[in-house]
Amino acid sequence: MPSRELVVLGTASQAPTRARNHNGYFLRWDAAGLLFDPGEGTQRQMLFAGVTASQLTGICVTHFHGDHCLGLPGVLQRMALDQVTHPVTVSYPAESGEYFGRLRRAALFHDSLALVERPLSAAAVVTETPAFRLEARPLSHRVPAVGYRLTEPDGRRMLPAALAAHGISGPDIALLQQFNVITLPNGTLVPIDAVSEPRRGQKFAFVMDTRRCEAAVDLARDAELLVCESTFADAEADLADSYGHLTAGQAGQIAADAGARTLALTHFSQRYTAGDLAKFADEAAAWFTGDIVIANDLDRIPIPPRRQG
């Protein structure tokens, strides 16, 4: 099983279709499991995808339109049923906090969950660990909405040939990584720069319901994978703007301006058939020259390899 991948649980927007469930996206990032926008039916989609409640370490809600949150009660109750006891951070726009409270208490159940609520009233860091930083920024929708960005810290890649040339092996490598320098038995000091090279941290961005805005570009900056809504085709740009959404071409512009590596298009209006969506990729590709994925329910999208240098 890949240690870093996006499991797509649903790709519809306002109304589900026979082929597309409401939104739902599970990001597996090493030991962390982040569930984004659990729309109606997410609990069942998790079963189909082999995602368990115990794998969740965070839940990230962009806003409280139903297609992004109506699956939350079922997910929380399943977590309680499966006796998930570790802390789970739940982030959402602070202005709509009352809706989170209603969803958490939508039905009677033994709520034994250790939820850590993170209401977001402005750009903020949601979680910061040695492994990654998760932050959020407000977007431009018709209701309070945020997008999310996960950033792995930069590190260093050890070079086996250089280590061998200096006679450094075993526990000494760990000491070198800890202190950035090591003294050899002959008294020679070897800095970590002499036996390693920079390793850029990976980045992931999640941009849902929004008009085109600078915050969306900032969230997606240099992302290996940008998951971006593309509710409408370019011909419906005026309609998209009036409802606070993006077209496929606008999603491509965001990915291009941000220097993203792979663009996953999702959140499709029910007006489009599977055949229609081929043009979404073309419209995005008019702006973005990287890899483009038309997301489908239960797809597994690996996080692309880290950038070099």
C-alpha positions as CSV (number, residue, x, y, z in Angstrom):
1,M,0.0,0.0,0.0
2,P,1.5,3.4,-1.0
3,S,2.4,5.6,2.0
4,R,1.3,8.7,0.3
5,E,-1.8,8.8,-1.9
6,L,-5.2,10.4,-2.4
7,V,-8.1,8.0,-2.2
8,V,-11.1,9.6,-4.0
9,L,-14.4,8.8,-2.3
10,G,-16.7,11.1,-4.3
11,T,-16.5,13.6,-7.1
12,A,-20.0,15.0,-7.6
13,S,-21.0,18.6,-6.7
14,Q,-24.5,19.7,-5.7
15,A,-26.3,16.4,-6.6
16,P,-24.8,12.9,-6.8
17,T,-25.3,10.9,-10.0
18,R,-25.3,7.1,-10.7
19,A,-21.6,7.2,-11.3
20,R,-20.5,9.9,-8.8
21,N,-21.0,10.1,-5.0
22,H,-21.0,13.4,-3.2
23,N,-17.5,14.8,-2.3
24,G,-15.0,12.9,-0.1
25,Y,-11.2,12.6,-0.3
26,F,-8.9,10.7,2.0
27,L,-5.2,11.7,2.0
28,R,-2.9,9.0,3.2
29,W,0.3,10.7,4.3
30,D,2.6,8.2,6.0
31,A,1.1,7.6,9.4
32,A,-1.5,10.4,9.0
33,G,-4.9,10.1,7.4
34,L,-6.8,13.3,6.5
35,L,-10.4,13.2,5.4
36,F,-11.5,16.2,3.3
37,D,-15.1,17.3,2.8
38,P,-17.1,14.2,3.8
39,G,-20.3,14.5,1.7
40,E,-23.3,12.3,2.0
41,G,-22.4,8.6,1.6
42,T,-18.8,9.0,2.6
43,Q,-18.9,6.2,5.3
44,R,-20.1,3.7,2.6
45,Q,-17.5,4.9,0.1
46,M,-14.8,4.4,2.7
47,L,-15.9,0.8,3.0
48,F,-15.6,0.3,-0.8
49,A,-12.2,2.0,-0.8
50,G,-10.8,0.1,2.2
51,V,-10.4,3.2,4.3
52,T,-11.1,2.5,8.0
53,A,-12.3,5.0,10.6
54,S,-9.2,4.2,12.7
55,Q,-7.0,5.6,10.0
56,L,-8.4,9.1,10.4
57,T,-6.2,11.5,12.2
58,G,-7.8,14.7,10.9
59,I,-11.0,15.9,9.2
60,C,-10.9,19.0,7.1
61,V,-14.1,20.7,6.1
62,T,-13.9,23.5,3.5
63,H,-17.4,24.8,4.1
64,F,-20.9,23.7,5.1
65,H,-22.8,23.2,1.9
66,G,-24.3,19.8,2.1
67,D,-22.3,18.1,-0.6
68,H,-19.2,18.8,1.5
69,C,-20.4,17.9,5.0
70,L,-23.6,15.8,5.2
71,G,-21.5,12.6,5.5
72,L,-19.9,13.9,8.7
73,P,-22.4,12.5,11.2
74,G,-22.0,9.0,9.8
75,V,-18.2,9.2,9.8
76,L,-18.1,10.5,13.4
77,Q,-20.6,7.8,14.6
78,R,-18.6,5.1,12.8
79,M,-15.4,6.4,14.5
80,A,-17.2,6.0,17.9
81,L,-18.5,2.6,17.0
82,D,-15.0,1.4,16.0
83,Q,-13.7,2.9,19.3
84,V,-11.3,5.3,17.8
85,T,-9.6,6.8,20.9
86,H,-6.7,8.8,19.5
87,P,-7.2,12.6,19.0
88,V,-8.6,13.6,15.7
89,T,-8.4,17.3,14.7
90,V,-11.5,18.7,12.9
91,S,-11.0,22.0,11.1
92,Y,-13.7,24.2,9.6
93,P,-14.6,27.9,9.0
94,A,-15.3,29.5,12.3
95,E,-18.2,31.6,11.0
96,S,-20.2,28.4,10.4
97,G,-19.2,26.6,13.6
98,E,-22.9,26.2,14.6
99,Y,-23.3,23.8,11.7
100,F,-20.5,21.6,12.9
101,G,-22.2,21.4,16.2
102,R,-25.5,20.4,14.6
103,L,-23.8,17.7,12.5
104,R,-21.9,16.3,15.4
105,R,-25.2,15.9,17.3
106,A,-27.4,15.0,14.4
107,A,-28.4,11.7,16.0
108,L,-28.1,10.0,19.3
109,F,-24.9,7.9,19.8
110,H,-22.3,7.3,22.5
111,D,-19.9,10.2,21.6
112,S,-16.6,9.0,23.1
113,L,-14.5,10.8,20.5
114,A,-11.4,12.8,21.3
115,L,-12.1,15.5,18.7
116,V,-9.8,18.6,18.7
117,E,-11.8,21.4,17.1
118,R,-10.0,24.0,15.0
119,P,-12.4,26.7,14.0
120,L,-10.6,28.9,11.4
121,S,-11.4,32.6,11.2
122,A,-8.5,33.6,9.0
123,A,-5.4,32.1,7.4
124,A,-4.0,29.8,10.0
125,V,-1.9,26.7,10.8
126,V,-4.3,23.8,11.5
127,T,-1.6,21.3,12.6
128,E,2.1,21.3,12.7
129,T,4.2,18.2,13.4
130,P,7.8,17.2,12.6
131,A,6.3,15.4,9.5
132,F,4.2,18.2,8.0
133,R,2.5,21.5,8.4
134,L,-1.2,21.8,7.5
135,E,-2.5,25.3,6.9
136,A,-5.7,26.9,5.7
137,R,-6.7,30.1,3.9
138,P,-10.1,31.7,3.2
139,L,-11.4,31.3,-0.4
140,S,-13.9,33.3,-2.4
141,H,-17.3,31.4,-2.3
142,R,-20.8,32.4,-1.5
143,V,-20.5,31.2,2.1
144,P,-17.4,31.1,4.4
145,A,-15.0,28.6,2.9
146,V,-11.3,27.7,3.2
147,G,-8.8,25.7,1.2
148,Y,-6.0,23.6,2.7
149,R,-2.3,23.1,2.0
150,L,0.0,20.4,3.4
151,T,3.8,21.0,3.4
152,E,6.5,18.6,4.3
153,P,9.7,20.3,5.7
154,D,12.7,20.3,3.5
155,G,15.4,17.8,4.4
156,R,18.5,16.2,3.1
157,R,19.2,13.1,1.0
158,M,22.2,11.1,2.1
159,L,24.6,10.1,-0.7
160,P,25.8,6.4,-0.2
161,A,28.9,6.9,-2.3
162,A,30.0,10.0,-0.4
163,L,29.3,8.3,2.9
164,A,31.4,5.3,1.9
165,A,34.3,7.5,0.7
166,H,34.5,9.0,4.2
167,G,34.0,5.6,5.9
168,I,30.7,6.7,7.5
169,S,28.2,4.0,8.2
170,G,25.7,2.5,10.6
171,P,24.9,4.6,13.7
172,D,27.3,7.3,12.6
173,I,24.9,8.3,9.9
174,A,22.2,8.9,12.4
175,L,24.6,11.0,14.5
176,L,25.6,13.0,11.4
177,Q,21.9,13.7,10.7
178,Q,21.3,14.8,14.2
179,F,24.3,17.1,14.7
180,N,25.0,18.0,11.0
181,V,28.7,17.2,11.5
182,I,30.8,14.2,12.6
183,T,34.4,13.7,13.7
184,L,36.1,10.8,12.2
185,P,38.6,8.6,14.2
186,N,41.5,10.5,12.5
187,G,40.1,13.8,13.7
188,T,38.7,14.9,10.4
189,L,35.4,16.9,10.6
190,V,32.8,15.9,8.0
191,P,29.9,18.3,7.6
192,I,26.6,16.9,6.4
193,D,26.8,19.0,3.2
194,A,29.8,16.9,2.1
195,V,27.8,13.6,2.1
196,S,24.2,14.7,1.3
197,E,22.2,17.0,-0.9
198,P,19.0,19.0,-0.3
199,R,15.7,17.2,-0.5
200,R,12.7,19.3,-1.1
201,G,9.6,18.6,1.0
202,Q,6.5,17.5,-0.8
203,K,3.4,19.6,-1.0
204,F,-0.4,18.9,-1.4
205,A,-3.2,21.4,-2.0
206,F,-7.0,21.1,-1.7
207,V,-9.0,23.8,-3.3
208,M,-12.8,23.4,-3.4
209,D,-15.7,25.7,-4.0
210,T,-14.2,29.1,-4.9
211,R,-13.9,31.8,-7.6
212,R,-10.5,32.3,-9.0
213,C,-8.5,34.2,-6.3
214,E,-4.9,34.7,-5.1
215,A,-5.5,32.5,-2.1
216,A,-6.1,29.5,-4.3
217,V,-2.8,30.1,-6.1
218,D,-1.0,30.5,-2.9
219,L,-2.4,27.3,-1.5
220,A,-1.3,25.4,-4.7
221,R,2.2,26.9,-4.9
222,D,4.7,24.2,-6.0
223,A,2.3,21.4,-5.0
224,E,3.1,17.9,-6.2
225,L,-0.7,17.3,-6.3
226,L,-3.4,20.0,-6.5
227,V,-6.9,18.7,-6.0
228,C,-9.1,21.5,-7.5
229,E,-12.8,21.9,-8.1
230,S,-13.9,22.3,-11.7
231,T,-17.6,22.4,-11.4
232,F,-18.3,23.9,-14.9
233,A,-16.9,23.9,-18.4
234,D,-15.5,27.1,-19.7
235,A,-18.6,27.9,-21.7
236,E,-20.4,28.4,-18.3
237,A,-17.8,30.8,-16.8
238,D,-20.4,33.5,-16.0
239,L,-22.6,30.9,-14.2
240,A,-19.5,29.6,-12.4
241,D,-18.7,33.0,-11.1
242,S,-22.3,33.7,-10.0
243,Y,-22.3,30.5,-7.9
244,G,-18.7,31.0,-6.6
245,H,-17.1,28.2,-8.6
246,L,-14.3,27.5,-11.0
247,T,-14.3,26.2,-14.6
248,A,-11.9,23.6,-15.8
249,G,-9.9,26.3,-17.6
250,Q,-9.7,28.4,-14.5
251,A,-8.5,25.4,-12.5
252,G,-5.8,25.0,-15.1
253,Q,-4.8,28.7,-14.7
254,I,-4.5,28.3,-11.0
255,A,-2.3,25.2,-11.4
256,A,-0.1,26.9,-14.0
257,D,0.3,30.1,-12.0
258,A,1.2,28.1,-8.9
259,G,3.7,25.9,-10.6
260,A,1.9,22.7,-9.5
261,R,3.0,19.4,-10.8
262,T,-0.2,17.3,-11.1
263,L,-3.8,18.7,-11.3
264,A,-6.7,16.5,-10.3
265,L,-10.0,17.9,-11.5
266,T,-13.1,17.1,-9.5
267,H,-16.5,18.3,-8.1
268,F,-18.3,18.1,-11.4
269,S,-21.8,19.4,-12.0
270,Q,-24.4,16.7,-12.6
271,R,-25.2,18.3,-15.9
272,Y,-22.1,16.7,-17.4
273,T,-21.9,13.1,-18.6
274,A,-18.7,11.0,-18.5
275,G,-18.2,11.9,-22.2
276,D,-18.4,15.6,-21.5
277,L,-15.6,15.5,-19.1
278,A,-12.9,14.8,-21.7
279,K,-13.2,18.5,-22.7
280,F,-12.5,19.5,-19.0
281,A,-9.0,18.1,-19.4
282,D,-8.6,19.9,-22.7
283,E,-9.7,23.2,-21.2
284,A,-7.4,22.9,-18.3
285,A,-4.5,21.8,-20.6
286,A,-4.9,25.1,-22.5
287,W,-3.2,26.7,-19.5
288,F,-1.5,23.9,-17.6
289,T,1.2,21.7,-19.2
290,G,1.6,19.3,-16.2
291,D,-0.2,16.1,-15.6
292,I,-4.0,16.3,-15.5
293,V,-6.3,13.7,-13.9
294,I,-10.1,13.6,-14.3
295,A,-10.9,12.2,-10.8
296,N,-13.4,9.3,-10.6
297,D,-15.0,7.8,-7.5
298,L,-12.7,5.2,-5.8
299,D,-9.6,6.3,-7.8
300,R,-6.3,6.1,-6.0
301,I,-3.9,8.9,-7.1
302,P,-0.4,8.5,-5.8
303,I,1.5,11.6,-4.7
304,P,4.0,12.2,-7.5
305,P,7.7,11.7,-6.6
306,R,9.3,14.7,-4.9
307,R,11.0,17.3,-6.9
308,Q,14.7,17.3,-7.2
309,G,17.0,20.1,-6.1
